[in-house]
């Protein structure tokens, strides 16, 4: 493993509500007993990881995530419309020589600015979200959060990843968003190992299949954790066998643990459960390292 | 008449609620599964595909190694850090590319080429409830799920007859596919999971829906695990001035009913009564809205 960069374990699922945040929070807690650990909440539309660590203290305030969007310098625009035709997001409209910019769907790529022949576009930064750091003993939590109503969650995810790299730790655990499209892809990118959390329901198995494809495309080694084991009858093990995926842990369903989960309370009093978390972590770390030294 | 079911947090019961409402309203409804990343409507309703339509999201970009002179101007132009210099050459990381085309514009030797890529598929299906289901599968890793959501909705709107209800099963979160799932809906049902995370995420969704000026009702799901969370969910609804249509207790019997080909409406368990009364309340709201809408149309 490259000593200048911590190993990155990402926790994702496909389906929402299978226990990504629960698993990520417990892995981070287990890891922090032995090493300096960073838990990064990349579920920026619905960040919940911090809820498991009420004792964590803020380190500084929230830092905003900004992107540069174009602004029209009225006097200079000739109405040629090149900005509008260059924009692949449909954020600029040019009708009868009048240019209108929709700053809400602009991704801030800057192409329009370079396409304008009369330097009529300036750029101004707008806030799309923020990040905030919290710490408790050996564990640091970095939370990314999109602004409500903003569609640029991937910009917040990428900036949160960048800021996470600046924090000096030995291990980084990422809590990823559900789904398999852009937010999940961005959150998983760059991870050394992917933990996929599934529950024994047909819904979860279907979505697990999509998440497995995502990991395979990204070339990331992956292990499946069956959460709420015994809650449903769907056969995750058979599905994993068919897809050539390894089950690396099973977390039994119990009403007591569901109650703790509702309150976002860590389930650290259960020694057997925590031992499982530690062994999951060791497994993920060994696989991540193996993959890193492989050519 | 369109009703969207959303939640903020994943796993709050959106699909189970949507499917039960569909069973309650059948045959006068159409189901649009807009959670195109993790589409489970087809499992919930027992679908058989009748029509398929390919979905292309627009061009992807790659570097033609034969033409590339290695000047690095593309990497400089890319604000998303998607172009990297590997061992020997530049390449575009598809998972980071936003497809803006800034690299193509900057490349002096025409080494950036575009390619059409299938991003998913849209389906029209028959279901065991006898109602049509419009759904889609996004190819994992593909971008633009918001655009595919709009396509699913448009297709569903076209086949929803006069007087029928379009049920939109929305994705989790509050991002672009969620906004696309809620825009233009007459009613938004917010499923709040009675948990610390569920409440926090629903709070952000309520804020979003308020900016969209939609009519909203709340269903609190998985109650009874923590009385404090149940109370907090009720308080949040009260403070936001949103009516609660009902509460659904946490009951293992209500989980994966898809295994037995049932919805919550026909579940055989103690919790079923609570579910049925919550759903009847939703139906009542929908019919009142429909009558009001009809009266308004008569006047104009």
Interface residues (C-beta under 8 A of the other chain):
Chain A: X14 X15 X16 X17 X18 X21 X45 X46 X48 X51 X86 X88 X89 X107 X108 X109 X110 X111 X114 X115 X146 X148 X149 X151 X153 X154 X158 X177 X178 X179 X180 X181 X182 X183 X184 X185 X186 X188 X189 X200 X201 X202 X203 X206 X207 X210 X211 X213 X214 X217 X218 X231 X232 X233 X234 X253 X255 X258 X259 X261 X262 X263 X264
Chain B: X8 X9 X10 X11 X12 X15 X35 X36 X37 X38 X39 X40 X43 X44 X58 X77 X79 X80 X81 X93 X95 X96 X98 X99 X100 X101 X102 X105 X106 X137 X138 X140 X141 X142 X143 X144 X145 X146 X171 X172 X173 X174 X175 X176 X177 X178 X179 X193 X194 X195 X196 X197 X200 X201 X204 X207 X208 X211 X222 X225 X226 X228 X229 X250 X252 X255 X256 X258 X259
